[in-house]
C-alpha cells in the first residue's frame, strides 16, 4: 500500500527514548536518554558508590526473564 503511513509515524505519537545499556568486556555503560533517566542513574550511582564505600554488594533476587518477568531486583548486603 504505497503512500500509506504507519500508525507509529503519526506526529501525535510520543516516542520515548530509553536508556542505552552497553556491555564492553568487563565494563557496563549506561547512557541516559532523558532527564528522568539522568536522575535515576544518579540515584543508582550513589547506591553503588555507598556499597563500595561500606564494603557491601548488590545481590540479584529471583530472576529477570525478558517477556515474562520484566523487573530485575537486587538486595544490598
N, CA, C, O and CB atoms as a CASP TS submission, in Angstrom:
PFRMAT TS
TARGET T0000
AUTHOR 0000-0000-0000
METHOD Language model
MODEL 1
PARENT N/A
ATOM      1  N   UNK     1       0.839  -1.179   0.000  1.00  0.00           N
ATOM      2  CA  UNK     1       0.000   0.000   0.000  1.00  0.00           C
ATOM      3  C   UNK     1       0.880   1.237   0.000  1.00  0.00           C
ATOM      4  O   UNK     1       1.218   1.783   1.050  1.00  0.00           O
ATOM      5  CB  UNK     1      -0.952   0.001   1.209  1.00  0.00           C
ATOM      6  N   UNK     2       1.231   1.651  -1.158  1.00  0.00           N
ATOM      7  CA  UNK     2       2.093   2.817  -1.284  1.00  0.00           C
ATOM      8  C   UNK     2       1.379   4.063  -0.811  1.00  0.00           C
ATOM      9  O   UNK     2       0.168   4.208  -0.974  1.00  0.00           O
ATOM     10  CB  UNK     2       2.558   2.991  -2.722  1.00  0.00           C
ATOM     11  N   UNK     3       2.144   4.948  -0.229  1.00  0.00           N
ATOM     12  CA  UNK     3       1.591   6.215   0.212  1.00  0.00           C
ATOM     13  C   UNK     3       0.940   6.145   1.595  1.00  0.00           C
ATOM     14  O   UNK     3       0.580   7.180   2.156  1.00  0.00           O
ATOM     15  CB  UNK     3       0.590   6.694  -0.788  1.00  0.00           C
ATOM     16  N   UNK     4       0.788   4.960   2.142  1.00  0.00           N
ATOM     17  CA  UNK     4       0.183   4.809   3.470  1.00  0.00           C
ATOM     18  C   UNK     4       1.268   5.005   4.527  1.00  0.00           C
ATOM     19  O   UNK     4       2.369   4.468   4.408  1.00  0.00           O
ATOM     20  CB  UNK     4      -0.504   3.405   3.626  1.00  0.00           C
ATOM     21  N   UNK     5       0.950   5.766   5.542  1.00  0.00           N
ATOM     22  CA  UNK     5       1.891   5.980   6.640  1.00  0.00           C
ATOM     23  C   UNK     5       1.583   5.006   7.761  1.00  0.00           C
ATOM     24  O   UNK     5       0.427   4.647   7.988  1.00  0.00           O
ATOM     25  CB  UNK     5       1.829   7.441   7.153  1.00  0.00           C
ATOM     26  N   UNK     6       2.604   4.592   8.444  1.00  0.00           N
ATOM     27  CA  UNK     6       2.444   3.712   9.594  1.00  0.00           C
ATOM     28  C   UNK     6       1.810   4.493  10.741  1.00  0.00           C
ATOM     29  O   UNK     6       2.005   5.703  10.859  1.00  0.00           O
ATOM     30  CB  UNK     6       3.806   3.109  10.025  1.00  0.00           C
ATOM     31  N   UNK     7       1.055   3.798  11.580  1.00  0.00           N
ATOM     32  CA  UNK     7       0.470   4.396  12.769  1.00  0.00           C
ATOM     33  C   UNK     7       1.553   5.017  13.635  1.00  0.00           C
ATOM     34  O   UNK     7       1.354   6.081  14.220  1.00  0.00           O
ATOM     35  CB  UNK     7      -0.321   3.353  13.566  1.00  0.00           C
ATOM     36  N   UNK     8       2.714   4.344  13.718  1.00  0.00           N
ATOM     37  CA  UNK     8       3.806   4.851  14.543  1.00  0.00           C
ATOM     38  C   UNK     8       4.473   6.086  13.955  1.00  0.00           C
ATOM     39  O   UNK     8       5.217   6.775  14.653  1.00  0.00           O
ATOM     40  CB  UNK     8       4.833   3.777  14.742  1.00  0.00           C
ATOM     41  N   UNK     9       4.218   6.379  12.676  1.00  0.00           N
ATOM     42  CA  UNK     9       4.795   7.565  12.060  1.00  0.00           C
ATOM     43  C   UNK     9       3.975   8.810  12.364  1.00  0.00           C
ATOM     44  O   UNK     9       4.361   9.911  11.974  1.00  0.00           O
ATOM     45  CB  UNK     9       4.909   7.374  10.560  1.00  0.00           C
ATOM     46  N   UNK    10       2.862   8.655  13.047  1.00  0.00           N
ATOM     47  CA  UNK    10       1.982   9.778  13.353  1.00  0.00           C
ATOM     48  C   UNK    10       2.720  10.804  14.200  1.00  0.00           C
ATOM     49  O   UNK    10       3.434  10.437  15.132  1.00  0.00           O
ATOM     50  CB  UNK    10       0.713   9.295  14.078  1.00  0.00           C
ATOM     51  N   UNK    11       2.556  12.089  13.887  1.00  0.00           N
ATOM     52  CA  UNK    11       3.218  13.120  14.689  1.00  0.00           C
ATOM     53  C   UNK    11       2.621  13.233  16.084  1.00  0.00           C
ATOM     54  O   UNK    11       3.170  13.938  16.931  1.00  0.00           O
ATOM     55  CB  UNK    11       3.131  14.463  13.987  1.00  0.00           C
ATOM     56  N   UNK    12       1.515  12.556  16.338  1.00  0.00           N
ATOM     57  CA  UNK    12       0.855  12.647  17.639  1.00  0.00           C
ATOM     58  C   UNK    12       1.267  11.536  18.602  1.00  0.00           C
ATOM     59  O   UNK    12       0.849  11.532  19.759  1.00  0.00           O
ATOM     60  CB  UNK    12      -0.637  12.616  17.451  1.00  0.00           C
ATOM     61  N   UNK    13       2.068  10.613  18.140  1.00  0.00           N
ATOM     62  CA  UNK    13       2.543   9.521  18.992  1.00  0.00           C
ATOM     63  C   UNK    13       3.905   9.913  19.549  1.00  0.00           C
ATOM     64  O   UNK    13       4.837  10.201  18.797  1.00  0.00           O
ATOM     65  CB  UNK    13       2.625   8.168  18.200  1.00  0.00           C
ATOM     66  N   UNK    14       4.011   9.920  20.887  1.00  0.00           N
ATOM     67  CA  UNK    14       5.286  10.244  21.518  1.00  0.00           C
ATOM     68  C   UNK    14       6.161   9.004  21.550  1.00  0.00           C
ATOM     69  O   UNK    14       5.735   7.948  22.019  1.00  0.00           O
ATOM     70  CB  UNK    14       5.075  10.801  22.946  1.00  0.00           C
ATOM     71  N   UNK    15       7.359   9.126  21.062  1.00  0.00           N
ATOM     72  CA  UNK    15       8.315   8.020  21.074  1.00  0.00           C
ATOM     73  C   UNK    15       9.366   8.344  22.130  1.00  0.00           C
ATOM     74  O   UNK    15      10.248   9.173  21.902  1.00  0.00           O
ATOM     75  CB  UNK    15       8.973   7.798  19.653  1.00  0.00           C
ATOM     76  N   UNK    16       9.270   7.693  23.278  1.00  0.00           N
ATOM     77  CA  UNK    16      10.192   7.964  24.361  1.00  0.00           C
ATOM     78  C   UNK    16      11.465   7.163  24.170  1.00  0.00           C
ATOM     79  O   UNK    16      11.427   5.947  23.982  1.00  0.00           O
ATOM     80  CB  UNK    16       9.551   7.646  25.710  1.00  0.00           C
ATOM     81  N   UNK    17      12.582   7.849  24.220  1.00  0.00           N
ATOM     82  CA  UNK    17      13.877   7.178  24.173  1.00  0.00           C
ATOM     83  C   UNK    17      14.080   6.459  25.495  1.00  0.00           C
ATOM     84  O   UNK    17      13.556   6.890  26.522  1.00  0.00           O
ATOM     85  CB  UNK    17      15.040   8.189  23.895  1.00  0.00           C
ATOM     86  N   UNK    18      14.823   5.383  25.480  1.00  0.00           N
ATOM     87  CA  UNK    18      15.125   4.669  26.712  1.00  0.00           C
ATOM     88  C   UNK    18      16.629   4.587  26.909  1.00  0.00           C
ATOM     89  O   UNK    18      17.406   4.693  25.960  1.00  0.00           O
ATOM     90  CB  UNK    18      14.507   3.262  26.695  1.00  0.00           C
ATOM     91  N   UNK    19      17.018   4.397  28.152  1.00  0.00           N
ATOM     92  CA  UNK    19      18.429   4.366  28.492  1.00  0.00           C
ATOM     93  C   UNK    19      19.152   3.284  27.707  1.00  0.00           C
ATOM     94  O   UNK    19      18.665   2.161  27.577  1.00  0.00           O
ATOM     95  CB  UNK    19      18.611   4.145  29.986  1.00  0.00           C
ATOM     96  N   UNK    20      20.303   3.633  27.195  1.00  0.00           N
ATOM     97  CA  UNK    20      21.128   2.669  26.472  1.00  0.00           C
ATOM     98  C   UNK    20      22.019   1.952  27.484  1.00  0.00           C
ATOM     99  O   UNK    20      22.621   2.583  28.352  1.00  0.00           O
ATOM    100  CB  UNK    20      21.985   3.370  25.359  1.00  0.00           C
ATOM    101  N   UNK    21      22.093   0.650  27.365  1.00  0.00           N
ATOM    102  CA  UNK    21      22.976  -0.151  28.203  1.00  0.00           C
ATOM    103  C   UNK    21      23.915  -0.896  27.270  1.00  0.00           C
ATOM    104  O   UNK    21      23.478  -1.639  26.391  1.00  0.00           O
ATOM    105  CB  UNK    21      22.171  -1.144  29.129  1.00  0.00           C
ATOM    106  N   UNK    22      25.205  -0.689  27.470  1.00  0.00           N
ATOM    107  CA  UNK    22      26.220  -1.322  26.633  1.00  0.00           C
ATOM    108  C   UNK    22      27.159  -2.135  27.512  1.00  0.00           C
ATOM    109  O   UNK    22      27.545  -1.690  28.593  1.00  0.00           O
ATOM    110  CB  UNK    22      27.009  -0.264  25.815  1.00  0.00           C
ATOM    111  N   UNK    23      27.523  -3.319  27.052  1.00  0.00           N
ATOM    112  CA  UNK    23      28.493  -4.139  27.759  1.00  0.00           C
ATOM    113  C   UNK    23      29.700  -4.311  26.851  1.00  0.00           C
ATOM    114  O   UNK    23      29.599  -4.834  25.741  1.00  0.00           O
ATOM    115  CB  UNK    23      27.887  -5.523  28.172  1.00  0.00           C
ATOM    116  N   UNK    24      30.848  -3.857  27.352  1.00  0.00           N
ATOM    117  CA  UNK    24      32.106  -3.972  26.619  1.00  0.00           C
ATOM    118  C   UNK    24      33.084  -4.731  27.503  1.00  0.00           C
ATOM    119  O   UNK    24      33.717  -4.147  28.382  1.00  0.00           O
ATOM    120  CB  UNK    24      32.675  -2.561  26.216  1.00  0.00           C
ATOM    121  N   UNK    25      33.206  -6.024  27.269  1.00  0.00           N
ATOM    122  CA  UNK    25      34.083  -6.838  28.110  1.00  0.00           C
ATOM    123  C   UNK    25      33.583  -6.824  29.540  1.00  0.00           C
ATOM    124  O   UNK    25      32.478  -7.291  29.817  1.00  0.00           O
ATOM    125  CB  UNK    25      35.537  -6.331  28.044  1.00  0.00           C
ATOM    126  N   UNK    26      34.389  -6.291  30.454  1.00  0.00           N
ATOM    127  CA  UNK    26      34.006  -6.223  31.856  1.00  0.00           C
ATOM    128  C   UNK    26      33.475  -4.856  32.249  1.00  0.00           C
ATOM    129  O   UNK    26      33.315  -4.569  33.436  1.00  0.00           O
ATOM    130  CB  UNK    26      35.177  -6.578  32.723  1.00  0.00           C
ATOM    131  N   UNK    27      33.200  -4.006  31.261  1.00  0.00           N
ATOM    132  CA  UNK    27      32.644  -2.679  31.528  1.00  0.00           C
ATOM    133  C   UNK    27      31.167  -2.646  31.173  1.00  0.00           C
ATOM    134  O   UNK    27      30.756  -3.167  30.136  1.00  0.00           O
ATOM    135  CB  UNK    27      33.406  -1.598  30.741  1.00  0.00           C
ATOM    136  N   UNK    28      30.380  -2.034  32.032  1.00  0.00           N
ATOM    137  CA  UNK    28      28.961  -1.810  31.795  1.00  0.00           C
ATOM    138  C   UNK    28      28.759  -0.311  31.670  1.00  0.00           C
ATOM    139  O   UNK    28      29.108   0.439  32.582  1.00  0.00           O
ATOM    140  CB  UNK    28      28.074  -2.418  32.941  1.00  0.00           C
ATOM    141  N   UNK    29      28.198   0.136  30.551  1.00  0.00           N
ATOM    142  CA  UNK    29      27.947   1.557  30.333  1.00  0.00           C
ATOM    143  C   UNK    29      26.448   1.785  30.242  1.00  0.00           C
ATOM    144  O   UNK    29      25.740   1.085  29.519  1.00  0.00           O
ATOM    145  CB  UNK    29      28.661   2.063  29.051  1.00  0.00           C
ATOM    146  N   UNK    30      25.978   2.775  30.985  1.00  0.00           N
ATOM    147  CA  UNK    30      24.568   3.142  30.950  1.00  0.00           C
ATOM    148  C   UNK    30      24.484   4.601  30.526  1.00  0.00           C
ATOM    149  O   UNK    30      25.068   5.471  31.171  1.00  0.00           O
ATOM    150  CB  UNK    30      23.874   2.908  32.340  1.00  0.00           C
ATOM    151  N   UNK    31      23.763   4.871  29.448  1.00  0.00           N
ATOM    152  CA  UNK    31      23.677   6.210  28.889  1.00  0.00           C
ATOM    153  C   UNK    31      22.223   6.682  28.970  1.00  0.00           C
ATOM    154  O   UNK    31      21.376   6.185  28.227  1.00  0.00           O
ATOM    155  CB  UNK    31      24.196   6.238  27.417  1.00  0.00           C
ATOM    156  N   UNK    32      21.917   7.647  29.872  1.00  0.00           N
ATOM    157  CA  UNK    32      20.546   8.125  29.989  1.00  0.00           C
ATOM    158  C   UNK    32      20.139   8.936  28.762  1.00  0.00           C
ATOM    159  O   UNK    32      20.956   9.641  28.170  1.00  0.00           O
ATOM    160  CB  UNK    32      20.385   8.966  31.254  1.00  0.00           C
ATOM    161  N   UNK    33      18.857   8.826  28.387  1.00  0.00           N
ATOM    162  CA  UNK    33      18.347   9.497  27.196  1.00  0.00           C
ATOM    163  C   UNK    33      17.433  10.678  27.511  1.00  0.00           C
ATOM    164  O   UNK    33      17.061  11.430  26.610  1.00  0.00           O
ATOM    165  CB  UNK    33      17.608   8.512  26.342  1.00  0.00           C
ATOM    166  N   UNK    34      17.064  10.850  28.798  1.00  0.00           N
ATOM    167  CA  UNK    34      16.192  11.978  29.150  1.00  0.00           C
ATOM    168  C   UNK    34      16.465  12.376  30.601  1.00  0.00           C
ATOM    169  O   UNK    34      17.233  11.717  31.303  1.00  0.00           O
ATOM    170  CB  UNK    34      14.677  11.611  28.946  1.00  0.00           C
ATOM    171  N   UNK    35      15.824  13.465  31.040  1.00  0.00           N
ATOM    172  CA  UNK    35      16.081  13.990  32.388  1.00  0.00           C
ATOM    173  C   UNK    35      15.703  13.003  33.488  1.00  0.00           C
ATOM    174  O   UNK    35      16.415  12.897  34.487  1.00  0.00           O
ATOM    175  CB  UNK    35      15.319  15.282  32.591  1.00  0.00           C
ATOM    176  N   UNK    36      14.596  12.279  33.322  1.00  0.00           N
ATOM    177  CA  UNK    36      14.184  11.303  34.325  1.00  0.00           C
ATOM    178  C   UNK    36      15.249  10.227  34.485  1.00  0.00           C
ATOM    179  O   UNK    36      15.593   9.849  35.604  1.00  0.00           O
ATOM    180  CB  UNK    36      12.836  10.670  33.945  1.00  0.00           C
ATOM    181  N   UNK    37      15.766   9.737  33.372  1.00  0.00           N
ATOM    182  CA  UNK    37      16.799   8.700  33.419  1.00  0.00           C
ATOM    183  C   UNK    37      18.097   9.231  34.008  1.00  0.00           C
ATOM    184  O   UNK    37      18.799   8.493  34.700  1.00  0.00           O
ATOM    185  CB  UNK    37      17.055   8.144  32.024  1.00  0.00           C
ATOM    186  N   UNK    38      18.434  10.490  33.752  1.00  0.00           N
ATOM    187  CA  UNK    38      19.634  11.082  34.353  1.00  0.00           C
ATOM    188  C   UNK    38      19.507  11.091  35.865  1.00  0.00           C
ATOM    189  O   UNK    38      20.460  10.769  36.575  1.00  0.00           O
ATOM    190  CB  UNK    38      19.866  12.514  33.826  1.00  0.00           C
ATOM    191  N   UNK    39      18.318  11.464  36.366  1.00  0.00           N
ATOM    192  CA  UNK    39      18.080  11.495  37.806  1.00  0.00           C
ATOM    193  C   UNK    39      18.163  10.081  38.389  1.00  0.00           C
ATOM    194  O   UNK    39      18.790   9.871  39.428  1.00  0.00           O
ATOM    195  CB  UNK    39      16.703  12.127  38.115  1.00  0.00           C
ATOM    196  N   UNK    40      17.530   9.115  37.718  1.00  0.00           N
ATOM    197  CA  UNK    40      17.536   7.736  38.204  1.00  0.00           C
ATOM    198  C   UNK    40      18.934   7.120  38.161  1.00  0.00           C
ATOM    199  O   UNK    40      19.309   6.376  39.067  1.00  0.00           O
ATOM    200  CB  UNK    40      16.576   6.889  37.383  1.00  0.00           C
ATOM    201  N   UNK    41      19.707   7.423  37.117  1.00  0.00           N
ATOM    202  CA  UNK    41      21.070   6.899  37.033  1.00  0.00           C
ATOM    203  C   UNK    41      21.934   7.507  38.129  1.00  0.00           C
ATOM    204  O   UNK    41      22.798   6.830  38.685  1.00  0.00           O
ATOM    205  CB  UNK    41      21.681   7.184  35.646  1.00  0.00           C
ATOM    206  N   UNK    42      21.710   8.768  38.440  1.00  0.00           N
ATOM    207  CA  UNK    42      22.450   9.406  39.531  1.00  0.00           C
ATOM    208  C   UNK    42      22.128   8.730  40.867  1.00  0.00           C
ATOM    209  O   UNK    42      23.023   8.525  41.686  1.00  0.00           O
ATOM    210  CB  UNK    42      22.117  10.916  39.600  1.00  0.00           C
ATOM    211  N   UNK    43      20.852   8.383  41.091  1.00  0.00           N
ATOM    212  CA  UNK    43      20.473   7.666  42.312  1.00  0.00           C
ATOM    213  C   UNK    43      21.146   6.296  42.367  1.00  0.00           C
ATOM    214  O   UNK    43      21.657   5.896  43.413  1.00  0.00           O
ATOM    215  CB  UNK    43      18.942   7.508  42.392  1.00  0.00           C
ATOM    216  N   UNK    44      21.148   5.583  41.252  1.00  0.00           N
ATOM    217  CA  UNK    44      21.804   4.276  41.188  1.00  0.00           C
ATOM    218  C   UNK    44      23.299   4.421  41.443  1.00  0.00           C
ATOM    219  O   UNK    44      23.889   3.629  42.176  1.00  0.00           O
ATOM    220  CB  UNK    44      21.556   3.608  39.820  1.00  0.00           C
ATOM    221  N   UNK    45      23.903   5.426  40.841  1.00  0.00           N
ATOM    222  CA  UNK    45      25.335   5.687  41.024  1.00  0.00           C
ATOM    223  C   UNK    45      25.642   5.855  42.512  1.00  0.00           C
ATOM    224  O   UNK    45      26.609   5.284  43.015  1.00  0.00           O
ATOM    225  CB  UNK    45      25.774   6.954  40.230  1.00  0.00           C
ATOM    226  N   UNK    46      24.825   6.633  43.211  1.00  0.00           N
ATOM    227  CA  UNK    46      25.052   6.868  44.640  1.00  0.00           C
ATOM    228  C   UNK    46      24.886   5.595  45.459  1.00  0.00           C
ATOM    229  O   UNK    46      25.631   5.384  46.416  1.00  0.00           O
ATOM    230  CB  UNK    46      24.098   7.935  45.154  1.00  0.00           C
ATOM    231  N   UNK    47      23.929   4.742  45.106  1.00  0.00           N
ATOM    232  CA  UNK    47      23.751   3.457  45.801  1.00  0.00           C
ATOM    233  C   UNK    47      24.994   2.605  45.610  1.00  0.00           C
ATOM    234  O   UNK    47      25.495   2.015  46.567  1.00  0.00           O
ATOM    235  CB  UNK    47      22.491   2.706  45.281  1.00  0.00           C
ATOM    236  N   UNK    48      25.495   2.536  44.382  1.00  0.00           N
ATOM    237  CA  UNK    48      26.674   1.706  44.099  1.00  0.00           C
ATOM    238  C   UNK    48      27.899   2.254  44.816  1.00  0.00           C
ATOM    239  O   UNK    48      28.679   1.485  45.378  1.00  0.00           O
ATOM    240  CB  UNK    48      26.937   1.634  42.581  1.00  0.00           C
ATOM    241  N   UNK    49      28.078   3.563  44.806  1.00  0.00           N
ATOM    242  CA  UNK    49      29.224   4.178  45.492  1.00  0.00           C
ATOM    243  C   UNK    49      29.159   3.876  46.988  1.00  0.00           C
ATOM    244  O   UNK    49      30.176   3.555  47.604  1.00  0.00           O
ATOM    245  CB  UNK    49      29.253   5.714  45.252  1.00  0.00           C
ATOM    246  N   UNK    50      27.944   3.980  47.579  1.00  0.00           N
ATOM    247  CA  UNK    50      27.792   3.662  49.001  1.00  0.00           C
ATOM    248  C   UNK    50      28.123   2.195  49.276  1.00  0.00           C
ATOM    249  O   UNK    50      28.706   1.879  50.314  1.00  0.00           O
ATOM    250  CB  UNK    50      26.364   3.975  49.468  1.00  0.00           C
ATOM    251  N   UNK    51      27.757   1.296  48.357  1.00  0.00           N
ATOM    252  CA  UNK    51      28.076  -0.119  48.530  1.00  0.00           C
ATOM    253  C   UNK    51      29.582  -0.321  48.564  1.00  0.00           C
ATOM    254  O   UNK    51      30.093  -1.062  49.404  1.00  0.00           O
ATOM    255  CB  UNK    51      27.450  -0.958  47.407  1.00  0.00           C
ATOM    256  N   UNK    52      30.283   0.324  47.668  1.00  0.00           N
ATOM    257  CA  UNK    52      31.744   0.189  47.615  1.00  0.00           C
ATOM    258  C   UNK    52      32.357   0.772  48.878  1.00  0.00           C
ATOM    259  O   UNK    52      33.244   0.175  49.488  1.00  0.00           O
ATOM    260  CB  UNK    52      32.324   0.891  46.356  1.00  0.00           C
ATOM    261  N   UNK    53      31.868   1.953  49.262  1.00  0.00           N
ATOM    262  CA  UNK    53      32.398   2.641  50.443  1.00  0.00           C
ATOM    263  C   UNK    53      32.185   1.808  51.712  1.00  0.00           C
ATOM    264  O   UNK    53      33.068   1.735  52.567  1.00  0.00           O
ATOM    265  CB  UNK    53      31.733   4.021  50.599  1.00  0.00           C
ATOM    266  N   UNK    54      31.020   1.186  51.826  1.00  0.00           N
ATOM    267  CA  UNK    54      30.670   0.418  53.030  1.00  0.00           C
ATOM    268  C   UNK    54      30.967  -1.075  52.888  1.00  0.00           C
ATOM    269  O   UNK    54      30.537  -1.873  53.721  1.00  0.00           O
ATOM    270  CB  UNK    54      29.200   0.611  53.353  1.00  0.00           C
ATOM    271  N   UNK    55      31.697  -1.456  51.840  1.00  0.00           N
ATOM    272  CA  UNK    55      32.053  -2.854  51.573  1.00  0.00           C
ATOM    273  C   UNK    55      30.814  -3.749  51.484  1.00  0.00           C
ATOM    274  O   UNK    55      30.786  -4.848  52.039  1.00  0.00           O
ATOM    275  CB  UNK    55      32.994  -3.375  52.665  1.00  0.00           C
ATOM    276  N   UNK    56      29.789  -3.260  50.775  1.00  0.00           N
ATOM    277  CA  UNK    56      28.566  -4.026  50.554  1.00  0.00           C
ATOM    278  C   UNK    56      28.508  -4.437  49.090  1.00  0.00           C
ATOM    279  O   UNK    56      29.343  -4.021  48.287  1.00  0.00           O
ATOM    280  CB  UNK    56      27.303  -3.203  50.954  1.00  0.00           C
ATOM    281  N   UNK    57      27.517  -5.258  48.745  1.00  0.00           N
ATOM    282  CA  UNK    57      27.379  -5.671  47.356  1.00  0.00           C
ATOM    283  C   UNK    57      25.909  -5.760  46.974  1.00  0.00           C
ATOM    284  O   UNK    57      25.039  -5.916  47.830  1.00  0.00           O
ATOM    285  CB  UNK    57      28.077  -7.016  47.120  1.00  0.00           C
ATOM    286  N   UNK    58      25.647  -5.660  45.674  1.00  0.00           N
ATOM    287  CA  UNK    58      24.308  -5.848  45.131  1.00  0.00           C
ATOM    288  C   UNK    58      24.169  -7.321  44.754  1.00  0.00           C
ATOM    289  O   UNK    58      24.983  -7.858  44.002  1.00  0.00           O
ATOM    290  CB  UNK    58      24.047  -4.908  43.892  1.00  0.00           C
ATOM    291  N   UNK    59      23.135  -7.964  45.280  1.00  0.00           N
ATOM    292  CA  UNK    59      22.918  -9.380  45.021  1.00  0.00           C
ATOM    293  C   UNK    59      21.576  -9.540  44.302  1.00  0.00           C
ATOM    294  O   UNK    59      20.562  -9.036  44.786  1.00  0.00           O
ATOM    295  CB  UNK    59      22.951 -10.210  46.350  1.00  0.00           C
ATOM    296  N   UNK    60      21.549 -10.233  43.154  1.00  0.00           N
ATOM    297  CA  UNK    60      20.285 -10.418  42.451  1.00  0.00           C
ATOM    298  C   UNK    60      19.295 -11.235  43.283  1.00  0.00           C
ATOM    299  O   UNK    60      19.671 -12.185  43.970  1.00  0.00           O
ATOM    300  CB  UNK    60      20.526 -11.100  41.107  1.00  0.00           C
ATOM    301  N   UNK    61      18.019 -10.841  43.203  1.00  0.00           N
ATOM    302  CA  UNK    61      16.944 -11.544  43.909  1.00  0.00           C
ATOM    303  C   UNK    61      15.995 -12.106  42.858  1.00  0.00           C
ATOM    304  O   UNK    61      15.533 -11.379  41.979  1.00  0.00           O
ATOM    305  CB  UNK    61      16.184 -10.590  44.914  1.00  0.00           C
ATOM    306  N   UNK    62      15.708 -13.393  42.949  1.00  0.00           N
ATOM    307  CA  UNK    62      14.814 -14.013  41.983  1.00  0.00           C
ATOM    308  C   UNK    62      15.484 -14.101  40.623  1.00  0.00           C
ATOM    309  O   UNK    62      16.665 -14.429  40.513  1.00  0.00           O
ATOM    310  CB  UNK    62      13.501 -13.232  41.881  1.00  0.00           C
ATOM    311  N   UNK    63      14.713 -13.804  39.599  1.00  0.00           N
ATOM    312  CA  UNK    63      15.269 -13.863  38.245  1.00  0.00           C
ATOM    313  C   UNK    63      14.679 -12.763  37.380  1.00  0.00           C
ATOM    314  O   UNK    63      13.592 -12.256  37.653  1.00  0.00           O
ATOM    315  CB  UNK    63      15.007 -15.237  37.608  1.00  0.00           C
ATOM    316  N   UNK    64      15.392 -12.409  36.356  1.00  0.00           N
ATOM    317  CA  UNK    64      14.921 -11.477  35.334  1.00  0.00           C
ATOM    318  C   UNK    64      14.791 -12.291  34.059  1.00  0.00           C
ATOM    319  O   UNK    64      15.771 -12.858  33.575  1.00  0.00           O
ATOM    320  CB  UNK    64      15.900 -10.234  35.149  1.00  0.00           C
ATOM    321  N   UNK    65      13.578 -12.349  33.514  1.00  0.00           N
ATOM    322  CA  UNK    65      13.330 -13.103  32.290  1.00  0.00           C
ATOM    323  C   UNK    65      12.582 -12.205  31.316  1.00  0.00           C
ATOM    324  O   UNK    65      11.393 -11.952  31.507  1.00  0.00           O
ATOM    325  CB  UNK    65      12.526 -14.409  32.580  1.00  0.00           C
ATOM    326  N   UNK    66      13.258 -11.714  30.266  1.00  0.00           N
ATOM    327  CA  UNK    66      12.584 -10.844  29.304  1.00  0.00           C
ATOM    328  C   UNK    66      11.308 -11.481  28.771  1.00  0.00           C
ATOM    329  O   UNK    66      11.289 -12.653  28.393  1.00  0.00           O
ATOM    330  CB  UNK    66      13.519 -10.511  28.149  1.00  0.00           C
ATOM    331  N   UNK    67      10.254 -10.695  28.748  1.00  0.00           N
ATOM    332  CA  UNK    67       8.973 -11.173  28.249  1.00  0.00           C
ATOM    333  C   UNK    67       8.124 -11.862  29.302  1.00  0.00           C
ATOM    334  O   UNK    67       6.925 -12.058  29.104  1.00  0.00           O
ATOM    335  CB  UNK    67       9.198 -12.106  27.118  1.00  0.00           C
ATOM    336  N   UNK    68       8.737 -12.232  30.425  1.00  0.00           N
ATOM    337  CA  UNK    68       7.990 -12.912  31.488  1.00  0.00           C
ATOM    338  C   UNK    68       8.051 -12.096  32.782  1.00  0.00           C
ATOM    339  O   UNK    68       7.020 -11.688  33.315  1.00  0.00           O
ATOM    340  CB  UNK    68       8.550 -14.339  31.723  1.00  0.00           C
ATOM    341  N   UNK    69       9.248 -11.867  33.273  1.00  0.00           N
ATOM    342  CA  UNK    69       9.445 -11.058  34.471  1.00  0.00           C
ATOM    343  C   UNK    69      10.349  -9.898  34.091  1.00  0.00           C
ATOM    344  O   UNK    69      11.568 -10.046  34.008  1.00  0.00           O
ATOM    345  CB  UNK    69      10.057 -11.901  35.650  1.00  0.00           C
ATOM    346  N   UNK    70       9.740  -8.743  33.862  1.00  0.00           N
ATOM    347  CA  UNK    70      10.441  -7.589  33.298  1.00  0.00           C
ATOM    348  C   UNK    70      11.137  -6.708  34.333  1.00  0.00           C
ATOM    349  O   UNK    70      11.570  -5.603  34.005  1.00  0.00           O
ATOM    350  CB  UNK    70       9.477  -6.758  32.528  1.00  0.00           C
ATOM    351  N   UNK    71      11.252  -7.177  35.572  1.00  0.00           N
ATOM    352  CA  UNK    71      11.890  -6.378  36.617  1.00  0.00           C
ATOM    353  C   UNK    71      13.104  -7.126  37.144  1.00  0.00           C
ATOM    354  O   UNK    71      13.014  -8.294  37.525  1.00  0.00           O
ATOM    355  CB  UNK    71      10.896  -6.063  37.767  1.00  0.00           C
ATOM    356  N   UNK    72      14.230  -6.443  37.161  1.00  0.00           N
ATOM    357  CA  UNK    72      15.438  -7.016  37.776  1.00  0.00           C
ATOM    358  C   UNK    72      15.534  -6.430  39.193  1.00  0.00           C
ATOM    359  O   UNK    72      15.592  -5.212  39.364  1.00  0.00           O
ATOM    360  CB  UNK    72      16.755  -6.695  36.915  1.00  0.00           C
ATOM    361  N   UNK    73      15.550  -7.304  40.201  1.00  0.00           N
ATOM    362  CA  UNK    73      15.551  -6.858  41.596  1.00  0.00           C
ATOM    363  C   UNK    73      16.878  -7.257  42.241  1.00  0.00           C
ATOM    364  O   UNK    73      17.396  -8.349  42.009  1.00  0.00           O
ATOM    365  CB  UNK    73      14.342  -7.466  42.386  1.00  0.00           C
ATOM    366  N   UNK    74      17.417  -6.341  43.060  1.00  0.00           N
ATOM    367  CA  UNK    74      18.669  -6.584  43.741  1.00  0.00           C
ATOM    368  C   UNK    74      18.525  -6.233  45.220  1.00  0.00           C
ATOM    369  O   UNK    74      17.771  -5.329  45.579  1.00  0.00           O
ATOM    370  CB  UNK    74      19.807  -5.775  43.091  1.00  0.00           C
ATOM    371  N   UNK    75      19.247  -6.949  46.067  1.00  0.00           N
ATOM    372  CA  UNK    75      19.298  -6.678  47.505  1.00  0.00           C
ATOM    373  C   UNK    75      20.687  -6.163  47.829  1.00  0.00           C
ATOM    374  O   UNK    75      21.677  -6.633  47.269  1.00  0.00           O
ATOM    375  CB  UNK    75      18.957  -7.957  48.350  1.00  0.00           C
ATOM    376  N   UNK    76      20.761  -5.195  48.734  1.00  0.00           N
ATOM    377  CA  UNK    76      22.071  -4.664  49.167  1.00  0.00           C
ATOM    378  C   UNK    76      22.468  -5.410  50.430  1.00  0.00           C
ATOM    379  O   UNK    76      21.781  -5.331  51.448  1.00  0.00           O
ATOM    380  CB  UNK    76      22.021  -3.095  49.422  1.00  0.00           C
ATOM    381  N   UNK    77      23.594  -6.144  50.361  1.00  0.00           N
ATOM    382  CA  UNK    77      24.097  -6.885  51.520  1.00  0.00           C
ATOM    383  C   UNK    77      25.325  -6.189  52.078  1.00  0.00           C
ATOM    384  O   UNK    77      25.904  -6.653  53.060  1.00  0.00           O
ATOM    385  CB  UNK    77      24.428  -8.348  51.142  1.00  0.00           C
TER
END
